[in-house]
Amino acid sequence: MLPRGLGLLSLFPLLLLMPLLVADDSRKRLSKTVSRLQSKQPSVAVCTYGQFVSCCYGWKNFNGVCQPQCNKSCKNGICIGPNKCSCYKGFQGKYCEADVNECGLLPRLCSHICMNTQGSYRCYCESGFQLNADGETCSKTSLCSNSHCQFGCQDLEEGGMRCVCPSGLRLALDNRTCEDIDECQHGADICPSSRSCRNTFGSYLCVCREGFVIGMLQGKMKCRDKDECLLGTHRCSRHGHCINTLGSYMCKCQEQFSGDGFTCQKQKINQSLRSSYYRYKLSKRF
């Protein structure tokens, strides 16, 4: 029943506006959803398809966060976008697989001799010169001309000379050659808790620990937990359950099975208990 004095024709304009009001409400809800997702991750990772919100092409939803996907792993870098790597210093290429030859760059980095290394470079001085503290320039010295130092030589104020080594190396027992300093062995807290230290010649790298993978987390590239249960890389028995933990996982046998979760066997009913129960049932009949 319509209210008195209100005819159907008077409601006609309101009926025409109803779809527009509903559409406007849907747009507001969609806008709120997009804003909520974009606050947790880069805006380029979130796309809207009509009234649906999802990760854009080249991104994958992982625990509610859109992670960039690369066709190949970034060998010496991290994946920052769809098939796009950000290389560590000293590396280049689509997947950071190529070393940058710093010795071929202009202007020259070393004043005398340059030796390219994996991801870096070393400077040497010609005979009769010593490597300065900056590790790149050389200065003439008569005392170091016959020093036979592996990398460089330095005059002492009190007279004499000594061989010097670049950063990350130390003088060996022969006081002439240089040996690598294992930063991973001497610096226990050199890397974050989710990463482990990997020593390199003259330096070190912080890589994700076992059970962690590099990925986007709260808008930054961090080591996040690797869900072995979700990825199917666990070794639990087919009669067991996989339980993910931070950096690892646990296995637990299903009901009516026993074992450590990695190996589960069907539980057997104790024969003596079965026989006792059978004799008990027979006794009740008489």
C-alpha positions as CSV (number, residue, x, y, z in Angstrom):
1,M,0.0,0.0,0.0
2,L,1.3,3.5,-1.0
3,P,0.9,6.3,1.5
4,R,-2.2,8.5,1.0
5,G,-1.5,11.1,-1.6
6,L,1.6,9.4,-3.0
7,G,0.9,7.9,-6.4
8,L,3.1,5.5,-8.4
9,L,4.0,8.3,-10.8
10,S,5.6,10.3,-8.0
11,L,8.0,7.4,-7.2
12,F,9.1,7.1,-10.8
13,P,12.1,9.5,-10.5
14,L,13.3,7.6,-7.4
15,L,13.1,4.3,-9.2
16,L,15.3,5.7,-12.0
17,L,18.0,6.8,-9.5
18,M,18.1,3.4,-7.6
19,P,20.7,1.7,-10.0
20,L,22.9,4.8,-9.8
21,L,22.8,4.8,-6.0
22,V,23.7,1.1,-5.9
23,A,26.6,1.5,-8.4
24,D,28.0,4.5,-6.5
25,D,27.9,2.4,-3.2
26,S,29.8,-0.4,-5.0
27,R,32.4,2.0,-6.3
28,K,33.0,3.3,-2.7
29,R,33.5,-0.2,-1.4
30,L,35.8,-1.0,-4.2
31,S,37.8,2.1,-3.6
32,K,38.2,1.2,0.1
33,T,39.4,-2.3,-0.8
34,V,42.0,-1.0,-3.3
35,S,43.2,1.6,-0.7
36,R,43.6,-1.1,2.0
37,L,45.6,-3.4,-0.3
38,Q,47.8,-0.6,-1.7
39,S,48.7,0.5,1.9
40,K,50.5,-2.9,2.3
41,Q,52.4,-3.1,-1.0
42,P,53.4,-1.1,-4.1
43,S,50.4,0.3,-6.0
44,V,51.8,-1.2,-9.3
45,A,51.2,-4.7,-7.8
46,V,47.4,-4.2,-7.3
47,C,44.9,-4.1,-10.2
48,T,41.1,-3.8,-10.4
49,Y,39.1,-5.9,-12.7
50,G,35.6,-4.4,-12.7
51,Q,34.4,-4.9,-9.0
52,F,37.3,-7.4,-8.3
53,V,40.7,-6.6,-6.9
54,S,43.7,-8.9,-7.6
55,C,47.5,-8.9,-8.1
56,C,48.5,-7.5,-11.5
57,Y,50.1,-9.7,-14.2
58,G,53.6,-10.7,-13.2
59,W,52.7,-10.6,-9.5
60,K,51.5,-13.5,-7.3
61,N,49.4,-13.4,-4.1
62,F,51.3,-14.8,-1.2
63,N,49.6,-14.6,2.2
64,G,47.7,-11.5,1.1
65,V,50.8,-9.7,-0.3
66,C,51.5,-9.4,-4.0
67,Q,55.0,-10.7,-4.7
68,P,56.9,-10.0,-8.0
69,Q,57.6,-13.0,-10.2
70,C,60.7,-13.5,-12.3
71,N,61.0,-16.2,-15.0
72,K,64.5,-17.0,-13.7
73,S,66.0,-16.4,-10.3
74,C,68.2,-13.3,-10.0
75,K,71.6,-14.8,-9.6
76,N,73.3,-11.8,-8.0
77,G,70.3,-9.6,-7.1
78,I,66.7,-9.6,-6.1
79,C,63.4,-9.7,-8.1
80,I,61.7,-6.3,-7.7
81,G,59.0,-6.5,-10.5
82,P,57.6,-8.8,-13.2
83,N,60.7,-10.4,-14.7
84,K,62.8,-7.5,-13.4
85,C,65.9,-7.9,-11.3
86,S,67.8,-5.3,-9.2
87,C,71.4,-6.3,-9.3
88,Y,73.9,-6.1,-6.5
89,K,76.8,-3.6,-6.9
90,G,79.3,-5.0,-9.4
91,F,76.8,-7.1,-11.4
92,Q,74.6,-6.5,-14.5
93,G,72.4,-8.3,-17.0
94,K,68.7,-9.2,-17.1
95,Y,69.1,-11.8,-14.3
96,C,72.3,-10.2,-12.8
97,E,74.3,-13.1,-14.2
98,A,77.2,-11.0,-15.6
99,D,80.0,-9.3,-13.7
100,V,80.7,-5.6,-14.3
101,N,84.3,-5.1,-15.5
102,E,85.1,-2.0,-13.4
103,C,88.6,-1.9,-15.0
104,G,87.1,-1.1,-18.3
105,L,85.1,1.9,-17.1
106,L,86.1,5.5,-17.8
107,P,87.5,7.4,-16.0
108,R,89.9,4.7,-14.8
109,L,89.3,3.8,-11.2
110,C,93.0,2.7,-10.5
111,S,95.9,5.0,-11.2
112,H,98.2,2.2,-12.2
113,I,97.1,-1.5,-12.5
114,C,93.5,-2.7,-12.2
115,M,92.4,-6.3,-11.7
116,N,88.8,-7.2,-12.1
117,T,87.2,-9.5,-9.5
118,Q,83.8,-11.1,-9.2
119,G,81.5,-8.2,-8.4
120,S,84.4,-5.8,-7.6
121,Y,88.0,-4.9,-8.5
122,R,91.5,-4.5,-7.0
123,C,94.1,-1.8,-7.7
124,Y,97.9,-2.5,-7.8
125,C,100.9,-0.3,-8.2
126,E,103.8,-0.7,-10.5
127,S,107.3,-1.4,-9.2
128,G,108.7,1.5,-7.2
129,F,105.2,2.7,-6.2
130,Q,103.0,2.1,-3.2
131,L,99.2,1.9,-2.9
132,N,97.7,4.8,-1.0
133,A,95.1,4.6,1.7
134,D,92.3,5.2,-0.7
135,G,93.1,1.8,-2.3
136,E,93.1,3.3,-5.8
137,T,96.0,5.8,-6.3
138,C,99.7,5.1,-6.1
139,S,102.7,7.2,-4.9
140,K,106.4,6.8,-5.6
141,T,108.6,5.4,-2.9
142,S,112.2,4.2,-3.1
143,L,111.9,1.9,-0.1
144,C,109.1,-0.1,-1.6
145,S,110.8,-0.6,-5.0
146,N,112.2,-4.0,-3.9
147,S,109.5,-4.9,-1.3
148,H,107.8,-7.6,-3.4
149,C,104.5,-6.8,-1.6
150,Q,101.5,-8.6,-3.1
151,F,99.2,-5.6,-3.2
152,G,100.9,-2.4,-1.9
153,C,103.6,-0.9,0.2
154,Q,103.6,2.0,2.8
155,D,106.5,4.1,4.1
156,L,106.7,4.4,7.9
157,E,107.4,7.7,9.6
158,E,110.1,6.2,11.8
159,G,111.8,4.8,8.7
160,G,111.4,1.6,6.8
161,M,108.4,0.2,5.0
162,R,105.6,-2.4,5.3
163,C,103.3,-4.2,3.0
164,V,99.6,-3.2,3.1
165,C,96.4,-5.0,2.1
166,P,93.1,-3.8,0.8
167,S,90.0,-3.7,2.9
168,G,88.7,-7.2,3.7
169,L,92.3,-8.7,3.5
170,R,95.1,-8.9,6.1
171,L,98.8,-9.4,6.0
172,A,99.9,-13.0,6.1
173,L,102.6,-14.4,8.3
174,D,105.3,-13.8,5.6
175,N,104.5,-10.0,5.9
176,R,104.4,-9.8,2.1
177,T,101.2,-11.5,0.8
178,C,97.6,-10.9,1.9
179,E,95.0,-13.4,3.0
180,D,91.2,-13.1,3.2
181,I,89.5,-12.1,6.5
182,D,86.5,-14.3,7.2
183,E,84.0,-11.6,8.4
184,C,81.3,-14.4,9.0
185,Q,83.6,-16.0,11.6
186,H,84.5,-12.9,13.4
187,G,81.2,-11.0,13.3
188,A,78.4,-13.0,14.9
189,D,75.8,-10.2,14.4
190,I,77.0,-9.0,11.0
191,C,73.7,-10.1,9.3
192,P,70.1,-9.9,10.4
193,S,68.5,-12.9,12.2
194,S,66.7,-14.1,9.1
195,R,69.9,-14.2,7.1
196,S,73.2,-16.1,7.2
197,C,76.6,-14.8,6.3
198,R,78.5,-16.1,3.3
199,N,82.1,-15.2,3.1
200,T,83.7,-14.0,-0.2
201,F,87.2,-13.0,-1.0
202,G,87.7,-9.6,0.6
203,S,84.1,-9.2,1.6
204,Y,80.9,-11.1,2.5
205,L,77.2,-11.5,1.6
206,C,74.0,-11.8,3.7
207,V,71.8,-14.5,2.2
208,C,68.5,-15.9,3.4
209,R,68.8,-18.7,5.9
210,E,67.5,-22.2,5.2
211,G,63.7,-22.1,5.4
212,F,63.5,-18.5,4.2
213,V,63.2,-16.9,0.8
214,I,63.7,-13.3,-0.5
215,G,60.5,-11.4,-1.3
216,M,58.4,-8.3,-0.8
217,L,57.2,-7.8,2.8
218,Q,55.6,-4.6,4.0
219,G,56.8,-2.9,0.8
220,K,60.4,-3.9,1.3
221,M,62.6,-6.7,0.1
222,K,63.1,-9.0,3.1
223,C,63.7,-12.7,3.9
224,R,60.3,-14.2,4.7
225,D,59.3,-17.6,5.9
226,K,59.2,-20.4,3.2
227,D,55.9,-22.3,3.7
228,E,57.1,-25.9,2.9
229,C,53.6,-27.2,3.5
230,L,52.0,-24.8,1.0
231,L,54.7,-25.4,-1.6
232,G,54.7,-29.1,-1.2
233,T,58.4,-29.4,-0.5
234,H,58.0,-31.1,2.8
235,R,58.9,-34.8,3.5
236,C,56.0,-35.7,5.7
237,S,54.4,-39.1,5.3
238,R,51.2,-39.4,3.1
239,H,49.5,-40.5,6.3
240,G,50.8,-37.4,8.2
241,H,50.0,-33.7,8.5
242,C,52.5,-30.9,7.6
243,I,52.6,-28.0,10.1
244,N,54.5,-24.9,9.0
245,T,56.8,-23.2,11.5
246,L,59.0,-20.1,11.2
247,G,61.9,-21.2,9.0
248,S,61.0,-24.9,9.1
249,Y,58.0,-27.3,9.4
250,M,56.8,-30.2,11.6
251,C,55.2,-33.5,10.7
252,K,52.4,-35.3,12.7
253,C,50.8,-38.6,12.0
254,Q,47.1,-38.8,11.3
255,E,44.7,-40.5,13.8
256,Q,45.0,-44.3,13.9
257,F,48.6,-44.0,12.7
258,S,51.8,-43.8,14.7
259,G,55.3,-42.6,14.0
260,D,57.4,-39.5,13.8
261,G,55.3,-37.9,11.1
262,F,57.9,-38.6,8.4
263,T,57.1,-42.3,8.6
264,C,53.6,-43.3,9.8
265,Q,52.3,-46.9,10.2
266,K,48.8,-48.2,10.9
267,Q,48.3,-48.8,14.6
268,K,47.6,-52.5,15.5
269,I,45.0,-53.5,18.2
270,N,46.6,-55.4,21.0
271,Q,45.7,-59.1,20.5
272,S,45.6,-59.8,24.3
273,L,43.1,-57.0,24.8
274,R,41.0,-58.3,22.0
275,S,41.0,-61.8,23.4
276,S,40.1,-60.6,26.9
277,Y,37.2,-58.6,25.5
278,Y,36.0,-61.6,23.5
279,R,36.1,-63.8,26.6
280,Y,34.2,-61.1,28.6
281,K,31.4,-61.0,26.0
282,L,31.1,-64.9,26.1
283,S,30.8,-64.8,29.9
284,K,27.9,-62.5,29.7
285,R,25.9,-65.0,27.6
286,F,25.8,-67.6,30.4
